[in-house]
Amino acid sequence: MSGERTQEPSGAFETVHVERPATGGGVGRLEDGRVVFVRHSLPGETVQVQVTETSSKFSRGDAMTILEASPERVSAPCRYAHPGGCGGCDLQHASSVAQASWKTTLVREHLQRIAGIHRDFVLESAPTDAKGSRTRLRCAVNERGELCLRSSRSRDLVAISSCWVADDALTPAFATTWHGASEVELRAIGDGEPFALVRHETHRGTTFEVCSLRAEPLEPSLQSRVSVRGHYFSVSPRSFWQSHRDAPTMLLETVVEFAAATSGDHVVDLFSGVGLFTIPLANIVGASGRVTAVESSPYAARDARENARGLGHVRVREWSVSARAINDAVSESDLVVLDPPRNGLAKGVVQALLRRAPRRIVYVSCDAATFARDLKAFLDGGFRLAELKVFDLFPMTEHVELVALLDMGS
């Protein structure tokens, strides 16, 4: 069957020269000429690769031995970052310069290959160190009750006693036994003590419990309270919040800059979450304007209503972002903010927005490929990419955050 993937037998090694970065590893060629994506490698290196997966079109593997190393190779600061280890951080072996180059190359290639545009930009770093920068960490749990992350492209669990990118406040959770849990999300967001959202799978279905980092039950109505640019946000345990400690501020500042909202404007905030962009924009447009927030999560929508308390010109809609929602919420000349999940906009959403003709769209994305896909549809519909900022808010990985301003030009 064309494209069928199989696992290579253990011990299948080949020497490969790594040519360039790509999603999922450095690109090289096997002896038979087939493309191979090599994890734990860097461009310019010659490595001995153990092939772990193959298809009719390409293979994947791990760099087991570095025969000729790049000058940008460093020792991984985390002991779990190695072939067969944790797959969460795929660039720990790369210097900060090499990581920035890798991410920049991937974004440019996605924009060119998928959206058909050439765009220069400077990758902007967070102001704080990568170590301990992550305030949310979702872990699986093994049969011994240990917190685990997964190997790359695998369901295999890797038990961890620490996480290099996780906030130090989460450390006690790794010494706790989590028997009976299927997943534990650790949170050290804003003020107050960090806690865990614990998922259990039972014959009755999925249940969630809020616990301390030592697995002691806490009040289920617990809220995190986070200050961003002078605004306080209430975030419940099942509501989304950015994982990097600097992301909310950096993204909010850019969204406000690109939106350029003024008194009396109507803003539609799609995928609004708890109101990170909604509330500051509502304060800018004032009572003579309006902000409509659209969010599918009942938990985040409830938080958004609480965060918007006292702002009578904010309306929170608990809707999925669909063509129908666009038709109901967006009018001609509105300002629209989009912050979809990693898979981007659902089918029909771009076309619905094009029909409603907002004057300006600010698109926040955590995936360069789906962003480029959606961008192409907007460009084909007459919008132009007026501004683009790319942020390094997923350190030690190939991922980035993008914020784009789309308008109809002059």
MORASUL-V859767 format. One record per residue. N is the residue number from 0. RES is the residue in three letters. SS is DSSP state (H for helix, E for strand, C for the rest). PSI is psi as a letter, one per 20 degrees, with the letter a starting at -180 (999 if undefined). NEAR is the number of other C-alpha atoms within 10 Angstrom. Layout:
n = [N;N]
res = [RES;RES]
ss = [SS;SS]
psi = [PSI;PSI]
near = [NEAR;NEAR]
This chain:
n = [0;1;2;3;4;5;6;7;8;9;10;11;12;13;14;15;16;17;18;19;20;21;22;23;24;25;26;27;28;29;30;31;32;33;34;35;36;37;38;39;40;41;42;43;44;45;46;47;48;49;50;51;52;53;54;55;56;57;58;59;60;61;62;63;64;65;66;67;68;69;70;71;72;73;74;75;76;77;78;79;80;81;82;83;84;85;86;87;88;89;90;91;92;93;94;95;96;97;98;99;100;101;102;103;104;105;106;107;108;109;110;111;112;113;114;115;116;117;118;119;120;121;122;123;124;125;126;127;128;129;130;131;132;133;134;135;136;137;138;139;140;141;142;143;144;145;146;147;148;149;150;151;152;153;154;155;156;157;158;159;160;161;162;163;164;165;166;167;168;169;170;171;172;173;174;175;176;177;178;179;180;181;182;183;184;185;186;187;188;189;190;191;192;193;194;195;196;197;198;199;200;201;202;203;204;205;206;207;208;209;210;211;212;213;214;215;216;217;218;219;220;221;222;223;224;225;226;227;228;229;230;231;232;233;234;235;236;237;238;239;240;241;242;243;244;245;246;247;248;249;250;251;252;253;254;255;256;257;258;259;260;261;262;263;264;265;266;267;268;269;270;271;272;273;274;275;276;277;278;279;280;281;282;283;284;285;286;287;288;289;290;291;292;293;294;295;296;297;298;299;300;301;302;303;304;305;306;307;308;309;310;311;312;313;314;315;316;317;318;319;320;321;322;323;324;325;326;327;328;329;330;331;332;333;334;335;336;337;338;339;340;341;342;343;344;345;346;347;348;349;350;351;352;353;354;355;356;357;358;359;360;361;362;363;364;365;366;367;368;369;370;371;372;373;374;375;376;377;378;379;380;381;382;383;384;385;386;387;388;389;390;391;392;393;394;395;396;397;398;399;400;401;402;403;404;405;406;407;408;409]
res = [MET;SER;GLY;GLU;ARG;THR;GLN;GLU;PRO;SER;GLY;ALA;PHE;GLU;THR;VAL;HIS;VAL;GLU;ARG;PRO;ALA;THR;GLY;GLY;GLY;VAL;GLY;ARG;LEU;GLU;ASP;GLY;ARG;VAL;VAL;PHE;VAL;ARG;HIS;SER;LEU;PRO;GLY;GLU;THR;VAL;GLN;VAL;GLN;VAL;THR;GLU;THR;SER;SER;LYS;PHE;SER;ARG;GLY;ASP;ALA;MET;THR;ILE;LEU;GLU;ALA;SER;PRO;GLU;ARG;VAL;SER;ALA;PRO;CYS;ARG;TYR;ALA;HIS;PRO;GLY;GLY;CYS;GLY;GLY;CYS;ASP;LEU;GLN;HIS;ALA;SER;SER;VAL;ALA;GLN;ALA;SER;TRP;LYS;THR;THR;LEU;VAL;ARG;GLU;HIS;LEU;GLN;ARG;ILE;ALA;GLY;ILE;HIS;ARG;ASP;PHE;VAL;LEU;GLU;SER;ALA;PRO;THR;ASP;ALA;LYS;GLY;SER;ARG;THR;ARG;LEU;ARG;CYS;ALA;VAL;ASN;GLU;ARG;GLY;GLU;LEU;CYS;LEU;ARG;SER;SER;ARG;SER;ARG;ASP;LEU;VAL;ALA;ILE;SER;SER;CYS;TRP;VAL;ALA;ASP;ASP;ALA;LEU;THR;PRO;ALA;PHE;ALA;THR;THR;TRP;HIS;GLY;ALA;SER;GLU;VAL;GLU;LEU;ARG;ALA;ILE;GLY;ASP;GLY;GLU;PRO;PHE;ALA;LEU;VAL;ARG;HIS;GLU;THR;HIS;ARG;GLY;THR;THR;PHE;GLU;VAL;CYS;SER;LEU;ARG;ALA;GLU;PRO;LEU;GLU;PRO;SER;LEU;GLN;SER;ARG;VAL;SER;VAL;ARG;GLY;HIS;TYR;PHE;SER;VAL;SER;PRO;ARG;SER;PHE;TRP;GLN;SER;HIS;ARG;ASP;ALA;PRO;THR;MET;LEU;LEU;GLU;THR;VAL;VAL;GLU;PHE;ALA;ALA;ALA;THR;SER;GLY;ASP;HIS;VAL;VAL;ASP;LEU;PHE;SER;GLY;VAL;GLY;LEU;PHE;THR;ILE;PRO;LEU;ALA;ASN;ILE;VAL;GLY;ALA;SER;GLY;ARG;VAL;THR;ALA;VAL;GLU;SER;SER;PRO;TYR;ALA;ALA;ARG;ASP;ALA;ARG;GLU;ASN;ALA;ARG;GLY;LEU;GLY;HIS;VAL;ARG;VAL;ARG;GLU;TRP;SER;VAL;SER;ALA;ARG;ALA;ILE;ASN;ASP;ALA;VAL;SER;GLU;SER;ASP;LEU;VAL;VAL;LEU;ASP;PRO;PRO;ARG;ASN;GLY;LEU;ALA;LYS;GLY;VAL;VAL;GLN;ALA;LEU;LEU;ARG;ARG;ALA;PRO;ARG;ARG;ILE;VAL;TYR;VAL;SER;CYS;ASP;ALA;ALA;THR;PHE;ALA;ARG;ASP;LEU;LYS;ALA;PHE;LEU;ASP;GLY;GLY;PHE;ARG;LEU;ALA;GLU;LEU;LYS;VAL;PHE;ASP;LEU;PHE;PRO;MET;THR;GLU;HIS;VAL;GLU;LEU;VAL;ALA;LEU;LEU;ASP;MET;GLY;SER]
ss = [C;C;C;C;C;E;C;C;C;C;C;C;E;E;E;E;E;C;C;E;E;E;C;C;E;E;E;E;E;C;C;C;C;C;E;E;E;E;E;C;C;C;C;C;C;E;E;E;E;E;E;E;E;E;C;C;C;E;E;E;E;E;E;E;E;E;E;E;C;C;C;C;E;C;C;C;C;C;C;C;C;C;C;C;C;C;C;C;C;C;C;C;C;E;C;H;H;H;H;H;H;H;H;H;H;H;H;H;H;H;H;H;H;H;H;C;C;C;C;C;C;C;E;E;E;C;C;C;C;C;C;C;C;E;C;E;E;E;E;E;E;C;C;C;C;C;E;E;E;E;C;C;C;C;C;C;E;E;E;C;C;C;C;C;C;E;C;H;H;H;H;H;H;H;H;C;C;C;C;C;C;C;E;E;E;E;E;C;C;C;E;C;C;C;E;E;E;E;E;E;E;E;C;C;E;E;E;E;E;E;E;C;C;C;C;C;E;C;C;C;C;C;E;E;E;E;E;E;C;C;E;E;E;E;E;E;C;C;C;C;C;C;C;E;C;C;H;H;H;H;H;H;H;H;H;H;H;H;H;C;C;C;C;C;C;E;E;E;E;E;C;C;C;C;C;H;H;H;H;H;H;H;H;H;H;C;C;C;C;E;E;E;E;E;C;C;C;H;H;H;H;H;H;H;H;H;H;C;C;C;C;C;C;E;E;E;E;C;C;C;C;C;H;H;H;H;H;H;H;C;C;C;C;C;E;E;E;E;C;C;C;C;C;C;C;C;C;C;H;H;H;H;H;H;H;H;C;C;C;E;E;E;E;E;E;C;C;H;H;H;H;H;H;H;H;H;H;H;H;H;C;C;C;E;E;E;E;E;E;E;E;E;C;C;C;C;C;C;C;C;E;E;E;E;E;E;E;C;C;C]
psi = [p;p;i;p;q;q;p;q;q;p;j;o;q;q;p;p;p;p;g;r;q;r;p;j;r;q;p;a;p;r;h;j;i;q;q;p;p;o;q;k;r;q;p;i;q;p;q;o;p;o;p;i;p;q;a;i;h;r;r;q;r;q;o;h;p;o;g;o;q;q;i;j;p;r;p;p;i;p;i;i;n;r;p;i;b;p;j;g;o;j;k;i;j;q;r;h;g;h;g;g;g;g;g;g;g;g;g;g;h;g;g;g;h;g;i;k;q;p;p;q;r;p;p;p;q;q;h;r;q;h;p;j;i;p;i;p;p;p;q;r;p;a;i;j;j;q;p;q;r;q;q;p;l;q;i;p;p;o;p;q;j;r;p;h;i;q;p;h;i;i;g;h;h;i;j;q;p;l;p;i;q;h;q;p;o;p;p;m;p;b;r;r;q;r;r;p;o;p;p;p;o;r;i;i;a;p;q;q;p;p;r;r;i;j;k;p;p;r;p;i;j;p;q;q;o;p;p;o;l;i;p;p;p;p;o;r;h;j;q;q;q;q;h;p;h;i;g;g;g;g;g;g;h;g;g;g;g;h;h;l;q;r;p;i;q;p;p;o;o;p;l;i;c;j;k;g;h;g;g;h;h;h;h;g;h;a;i;i;a;q;p;p;p;p;p;h;p;h;g;h;g;g;g;g;h;g;h;j;p;i;n;i;j;p;p;p;p;m;q;q;o;r;h;g;h;g;h;h;h;p;r;p;j;r;p;p;p;p;m;r;a;h;j;b;p;r;p;i;g;g;h;g;g;h;h;i;l;q;i;p;p;o;o;p;q;j;o;h;g;h;g;h;g;h;g;g;h;g;g;h;j;i;r;q;n;h;q;p;q;p;q;n;j;m;q;j;r;j;q;r;p;q;p;q;p;p;r;j;a;999]
near = [6;7;10;9;14;12;12;17;11;9;10;11;19;15;18;20;22;21;15;18;22;18;15;16;25;26;22;26;19;18;10;6;9;14;16;24;27;30;25;25;32;30;21;18;22;21;25;21;27;23;24;18;18;19;16;12;12;16;22;23;25;25;27;19;15;16;14;12;16;16;12;15;19;15;11;16;12;16;13;23;21;20;17;15;19;23;22;17;22;23;25;22;22;23;17;17;9;19;22;21;14;24;23;20;14;20;25;18;20;21;20;14;14;18;21;15;16;11;13;10;12;11;18;15;17;18;9;11;10;21;16;17;22;26;23;23;18;15;21;21;22;20;11;11;16;23;29;22;24;18;19;19;10;9;10;16;20;20;21;17;14;19;21;18;23;22;23;16;16;23;15;14;22;18;14;15;16;23;15;16;22;19;21;27;18;26;25;22;25;19;11;11;13;21;27;27;21;24;19;15;13;11;5;6;7;10;11;16;18;22;20;18;25;15;19;11;14;14;10;13;8;14;19;18;14;18;14;17;12;8;11;14;22;22;26;19;25;15;18;15;21;16;19;23;23;18;21;18;15;18;21;19;15;18;23;16;12;21;18;13;20;14;15;15;21;26;29;28;27;28;23;28;27;29;27;22;22;27;23;19;28;28;18;16;19;20;16;11;19;23;29;21;28;27;24;16;19;15;18;25;24;21;22;29;20;15;20;22;11;9;16;12;17;26;17;22;20;18;17;16;19;18;17;13;16;23;14;10;21;23;19;13;14;21;23;24;26;23;20;21;13;13;12;20;18;13;11;12;18;19;15;17;21;17;15;18;20;20;16;24;27;24;22;24;23;22;19;24;22;20;26;24;18;21;24;19;15;22;17;12;16;12;21;18;18;13;14;19;17;22;22;23;26;21;24;23;18;23;21;22;19;22;23;23;22;25;21;17;11;4]
